[in-house]
Amino acid sequence: MSPRLRRVVSGLLSLLSRCYPATFRDRYGDDLRLTYLDRLNAEHASGGTAGVLRYSLRMAGRVIWDGLSERVEDRRRRPRPSGRWRSDLLSIRRAIARRPGFYGAAVVTFGLGVGATASVFSVVDAVLLRPLPYPSPRELVVAGMAIPEFEGWGGLAWRLADAVRRDGAWEAATVRGHQADLAPDAQNPAAVRIPAAGVSGNFFTIMGTRPALGRTFTFAEDATPTSRVAVLSDALWHRRWGGDSTILGRSIRINGEPTEVIGILPPGFHPPEALSMGRVDLYVPATVPVEGRDWDNYQRGYFRLVGRLAPGVTVAGLQNRDAPHPRRDP
Amino acid sequence: MDRDPLERYAPLKPDFFHILLALSDQDRHGYGIIKAVEEATDGRLQLEPSPLYRRLRRMVEDGIVTEAPERAIADADERRRYYRLTPLGRRILRAEAERLVNLAGSAPVRRLAIGGGRPR
């Protein structure tokens, strides 16, 4: 028998031996495996690989059957505390009947404790434990503008944001959050206001996210303010269109304008928390004016940036650079 | 459960009998027992490893067979366990052999074996 076949059969035997109770496995598991391997060697000598495979099938059936029978026998041999459970349950019932208020409070306290622990764990899991839905998330850097009058930070006006985005030290995308009105359509009679984001054409490339269906934006769509195309989140797609894939290529009305759905994002995708955008259900090219306003530096809103640093550039290095000059013409 | 093992094992099932018989002349490991039984029965009884170890487990628990402390062969595989008949096991084997001899020697069985009439 070739060493490889021997390894495969040996692995199969180790797996099958899980059918036996642990006590049996600990004591006889190795012996059983070695004895079967001897037996398989003999089969190989008389019947070749086909003989080994035939015997392996028989062996698997035999080991599973004997393992489970041994488990049943093992359980039967173990001493059982007769009637202990029943008497425990009866005394619990008597104790609750004597002091229902006390036990009720204990159950509520216990429930609250479990609930609080579960909530804390959910937050820790989401923030610290679960990996972000993008490849190499440590390389991602977010940028905006500090505003002395307010605590926190805001976005950059379009031209400045676009100039910072094109700085050679990193590859960045511009992102702007807004609300969008989704008009009723044949399947959904109600208009809704949904969280949306205007993103530059390279946003999904920088995030390393591929759409689950369709495509994301091209650079041409990013440069044309009249591009009426949209990418939907998986959640919105399921909530509003029940996961119907014929939505791709169809026209929906966003802020009163007919807009073609070109892609659906994978489940769980969200913009990085550092952009402070919360949930986003709809993505449109960053150049699309907010709520149908004019092609104007101010009206198009303020943008934050998310990017990946060029090799050899650090965050501190990027922070110390002079601000780039915005281009005069869009 | 607390019956005398001699009584509990009588009559010995064929596979138990042949396992004990294989161990009666020397200590053997699992595959050694399988080969010895095969030879002794001209291939009529072929033990499978999985049921064999269940029988061995039971016999070890009942004190009929024990794990041999030293290897019977100098170059034996260190990972394998060798099994040895205990004095109790030998008594059970002898009792079964006597039972079989008595049975074989009884007149009706002899008559049957030589093609005679039906036993009454």
Interface residues (C-beta under 8 A of the other chain):
Chain A: F24 R27 Y28 D30 D31 L32 L34 T35 Y36 D38 R39 M59 R62 V63 W65 D66 G67 S69 E70
Chain B: H29 G30 Y31 I34 E48 P49 S50 P51 L52 Y53 R54 L56 R57 D77 R79 R80 R81
